[in-house]
Amino acid sequence: MLYRCLYPIKTSIQRYCTKGTLDNANFLKVTGALGWVLSGIAQVGAILLNNNIPNKEKKFLIPQEILDCVVNVSTFLFITSKAENIGKALVLSGKFLNKSAFDVAQKLKPEKLFNGKFGLNTSKKEFDAALNIIKNTIANQTNNKQIAQEFSDFYKGAGVITSLIGSIISGNIVTPIIRNRLAAVYQNKTHRNKELVKPQNTTIQTTSISHDTLNKYISMAQNHYSNMKI
Amino acid sequence: MAGIKPVTKIDGSYVVSPGVQNAVKRLGKISGAEQRLIMGIFALSTQPLIDYKNKNVDEQTRKFSVARTVVKIIVGTTVGTLVRLGTVAAARKLVFSGKLKPQKSEIAHSLTRLNDFAKTVGTFLGVLAVVVTNFALDMPLCKLGMDLVVKKFNLQPGEDKKT
């Protein structure tokens, strides 16, 4: 019974991971983004389950957390996708090559083998189609499938490396800068609200309690948004 | 000549040596654990600096923020890498015992590619495990680490100053 319930999950994992093995750059990109999303869900869960945070503050912190997650994921996906395309385009246009593929190109004339035009917006389909044509040409020219496979591995490796560079730039440089700016916006907004709600003629005790509580949550939000985990 | 230099420019193409070619091929099969470790190392070298240069908050908050970032990266990278290594090891057992099978014969009939498939399954399971480890390991360890750092360096979260 349990096996029957788990069977569709098992099949899905097998299918997805088979695709992932054949296209590691895309797999790492998607799992990286999934990691961000799950981490965001965990952070939202932590806020929801924290009894020390009043409901009023939760209403403020949860949308912030979701917005932060959306910024992280979209920046990550955008930059890594474009970076991956750079690596793939460099290889398929013949600008960055392994020795055996270069030798084949020289025999054939490079413009005959690498005649496609690729850029940041080239689709995965176009890349795959071009790779297949070049792989087949290399295999036919050399009568050696190994050389074609070497070229294919080199192409995939180049895609993964540039995608990894993109994810490093995105996760470690672009996202923290955006996050810090967002945190500053949130802080300023909170300060303005604090000024608006600050009573003019109240006892010292009341003002002190309100100020401390607000400061506590400003610090909490500020530390949270300037230090989100990858 | 491409064998001597790592990269040689010939007729408008950058041709790599066999050593670089192997490195590119190897990096192309990087696992999630390795990716997490690389990301963590780079995070440690850039994020604390970005936080320290953040002029939107006062000096005390900046110090606190840097400390928190360092603790979170160390904890997150250590836990993330170890969890993924664990799930890759578990995935290897599942794949090589036939409980999980690739759906392409070209992978199933090659030991190297079957190993790549196991790494992929392990990485995928590792990402799912993050939901649990975030609560069970990352959060308490980060709190513990921060308590130690705050005590040792007498840090306090300061107030922001920018209006």
Interface residues (C-beta under 8 A of the other chain):
Chain A: K10 I13 Q14 R15 Y16 C17 T18 G20 T21 L22 N24 A25 F27 L28 T31 G32 L34 G35 L38 S39 I41 A42 Q43 G45 A46 G94 K95 F96 L97 N98 K99 F102 A105 Q106 P110 E150 D153 F154 K156 G157 A158 G159 V160 I161 L164 S167 I168 G171 N172 I173 P176 I177 N180 R181 A183 A184 Q187 N188 H191 N215 I218 S219 Q222 N223 S226 N227 K229 I230
Chain B: A2 G3 I10 D11 G12 S13 Y14 V15 V16 S17 P18 Q21 V24 K25 R26 L27 G28 K29 I30 G32 Q35 I38 M39 G40 F42 A43 S45 T46 Q47 I50 D51 N54 N56 V57 T61 F64 S65 R68 T69 K72 I73 G76 L100 K101 P102 Q103 K104 I107 R113 D116 F117 T120 V121 T123 F124 V127 L128 V130 V131 N134 F135 D138 M139 P157 G158 E159 D160 K162 T163
